[in-house]
Amino acid sequence: MAQNTRITVAAGDDWVQLTDASTTGDISIMLAAPYPVMLQATATDTAPTSGTLGPLALLQFGDGWSEATILEKFPGVATAAFLWARRLHADSNAPDAIIGISHG
């Protein structure tokens, strides 16, 4: 399902699903708050293991990309269709991160 929204990623050890359904088309994504996040792609809607690190990170406000597929950004996941984010720092007292995402 297409979306054009902002998603809150709370501090902690849990992964937040960014794509609301299996997505193979272009995605535009941007860190919309100055709190770094890690990104991970999976082939299913099962979250990555809690505590794992993502291979990519959005570190500063405005980091992201426009019009690239999940597979272009995560070539190591053969059938990547879901995108996830987790706060870089799991401190529960840290402010929430916000990610802007748009995909078809």
C-alpha positions as CSV (number, residue, x, y, z in Angstrom):
1,M,0.0,0.0,0.0
2,A,1.3,3.4,-0.9
3,Q,2.2,5.9,1.8
4,N,3.5,9.4,2.2
5,T,4.0,10.0,6.0
6,R,6.3,10.5,8.9
7,I,6.9,7.6,11.3
8,T,8.1,7.9,14.9
9,V,11.0,5.7,16.0
10,A,11.0,5.6,19.8
11,A,14.2,5.1,21.7
12,G,14.7,1.5,22.7
13,D,15.8,-1.8,21.3
14,D,12.8,-2.4,19.0
15,W,12.7,-2.2,15.2
16,V,9.9,-0.2,13.7
17,Q,8.5,-1.2,10.3
18,L,8.7,1.7,7.9
19,T,7.0,0.1,4.9
20,D,3.4,-0.8,5.6
21,A,3.4,-3.6,3.1
22,S,5.8,-5.5,0.8
23,T,7.4,-2.9,-1.4
24,T,9.6,-3.3,-4.5
25,G,9.2,0.1,-6.0
26,D,11.1,3.3,-5.4
27,I,11.2,4.7,-1.9
28,S,12.1,8.2,-0.7
29,I,13.2,8.5,2.9
30,M,14.6,11.2,5.1
31,L,15.6,11.6,8.8
32,A,13.2,14.4,9.9
33,A,14.5,14.8,13.4
34,P,18.2,15.1,14.5
35,Y,18.3,11.7,16.2
36,P,20.2,9.0,14.4
37,V,18.6,5.7,13.3
38,M,19.9,2.4,11.8
39,L,18.1,0.9,8.8
40,Q,17.6,-2.8,7.9
41,A,15.8,-4.6,5.1
42,T,14.0,-8.0,5.3
43,A,12.2,-10.3,2.9
44,T,9.3,-10.8,5.3
45,D,7.3,-8.7,7.7
46,T,9.1,-10.3,10.6
47,A,11.2,-7.7,12.5
48,P,15.0,-8.1,12.6
49,T,16.3,-9.6,15.8
50,S,16.2,-7.2,18.7
51,G,19.5,-5.7,19.5
52,T,21.0,-6.3,16.0
53,L,22.7,-3.5,14.1
54,G,21.4,-2.3,10.7
55,P,23.9,-2.0,7.8
56,L,22.9,1.5,6.9
57,A,22.3,4.6,9.1
58,L,20.7,8.0,8.9
59,L,22.9,10.1,11.2
60,Q,22.0,13.7,10.7
61,F,18.8,15.7,10.1
62,G,18.0,15.5,6.4
63,D,20.0,12.3,5.7
64,G,18.2,9.9,3.3
65,W,17.7,9.2,-0.3
66,S,15.2,9.7,-3.1
67,E,13.7,7.3,-5.6
68,A,15.7,4.2,-4.9
69,T,14.4,0.7,-4.3
70,I,15.1,-1.3,-1.1
71,L,17.2,-3.8,-3.2
72,E,19.3,-0.9,-4.5
73,K,20.2,0.1,-1.0
74,F,20.4,-3.4,0.5
75,P,21.8,-5.6,-2.2
76,G,22.7,-8.3,0.4
77,V,19.1,-9.1,1.0
78,A,18.0,-11.0,-2.2
79,T,14.3,-10.3,-1.9
80,A,14.1,-7.3,0.4
81,A,10.6,-6.0,0.5
82,F,10.3,-4.5,4.0
83,L,12.2,-1.6,5.5
84,W,12.8,-1.2,9.3
85,A,14.4,1.5,11.5
86,R,15.8,1.4,15.0
87,R,17.3,4.2,17.1
88,L,21.1,4.2,17.0
89,H,21.1,4.8,20.8
90,A,18.8,2.6,22.7
91,D,18.6,4.9,25.8
92,S,15.0,5.1,26.7
93,N,15.4,8.6,27.9
94,A,16.5,9.8,24.4
95,P,14.1,11.7,22.2
96,D,12.2,9.9,19.5
97,A,13.5,10.0,15.9
98,I,11.2,10.8,13.1
99,I,11.5,9.4,9.5
100,G,9.7,10.8,6.5
101,I,8.9,8.1,4.0
102,S,7.1,8.0,0.7
103,H,6.6,5.0,-1.6
104,G,4.2,3.5,-4.0
